[in-house]
Amino acid sequence: MGEARGKKSSEKTPVQTIVVLNRNTTWRCGKLEKSIVNHLYKRYKNFGRPSESIKDIMLNLNLTGEKTDSCIDALRRLEKRNIVTITPL
């Protein structure tokens, strides 16, 4: 029972974070990374807020199942290149 609680809390951690767009560049990015940056930029252009939760990004890009892990990996690569900033709530 203790293991299940640990897994639930670790599953909630990526979902309860905010992704903020720092730069609108997709040079040397993959397809998923480009779609994430374009999504954040369109949101910034329309609403004036360049930030969104990871859960909302996954819902808007229709990412389910195994693709959620690749989305989190793509976000970490974007953070490493200083294109986005990931901040926990």
C-alpha positions in Angstrom: 0.0 0.0 0.0 2.9 2.4 0.7 4.3 1.8 -2.8 1.0 2.8 -4.4 1.0 6.1 -2.5 4.6 6.7 -3.7 3.6 6.0 -7.3 0.6 8.3 -7.2 2.6 11.2 -5.8 5.3 10.8 -8.4 2.7 10.6 -11.2 1.1 13.9 -9.9 4.4 15.8 -9.9 4.8 16.3 -13.7 1.2 17.2 -14.1 1.2 19.8 -11.3 3.9 21.9 -13.0 3.8 25.0 -15.2 5.7 25.3 -18.5 6.7 28.9 -19.4 7.9 29.8 -22.9 11.2 31.7 -22.8 12.2 31.8 -26.5 10.2 31.0 -29.6 12.8 29.0 -31.5 12.6 25.5 -32.9 16.0 25.2 -34.4 17.3 21.6 -34.2 14.1 20.4 -32.5 12.1 17.3 -33.2 8.4 17.2 -34.3 7.0 16.9 -30.8 9.2 19.7 -29.4 8.2 22.0 -32.3 4.5 21.3 -31.6 4.9 22.1 -27.9 6.7 25.4 -28.7 4.2 26.3 -31.3 1.3 25.5 -29.0 2.8 27.7 -26.2 3.5 30.5 -28.7 -0.1 30.5 -30.1 -1.4 30.6 -26.5 0.9 33.6 -25.8 -0.1 35.3 -29.0 -3.8 34.9 -28.3 -4.1 35.3 -24.5 -0.9 37.0 -23.4 0.2 34.2 -21.1 3.2 32.1 -22.3 2.6 29.5 -19.6 0.5 26.4 -19.3 0.4 23.2 -17.2 1.8 20.0 -18.6 -1.6 18.3 -18.3 -3.2 21.0 -20.5 -0.4 20.7 -23.1 -1.0 16.9 -23.2 -4.7 17.3 -23.6 -4.5 20.0 -26.3 -1.9 18.0 -28.3 -3.9 14.7 -27.9 -1.0 12.8 -26.2 -2.1 9.7 -24.4 -0.5 6.4 -23.2 3.2 6.0 -24.1 3.3 9.4 -25.8 3.0 11.1 -22.4 6.5 9.9 -21.5 7.9 11.2 -24.7 6.2 14.6 -24.1 7.8 14.9 -20.7 11.2 13.9 -22.2 10.7 16.6 -24.9 9.9 19.2 -22.3 13.1 18.3 -20.4 15.1 18.7 -23.6 13.5 22.1 -24.2 14.3 23.1 -20.7 17.9 22.0 -21.1 18.2 24.2 -24.1 16.6 27.2 -22.2 13.6 27.4 -24.5 11.1 26.7 -21.8 11.2 26.8 -18.0 9.4 24.1 -15.9 8.3 25.3 -12.5 6.4 23.2 -9.9 3.2 24.6 -8.4 
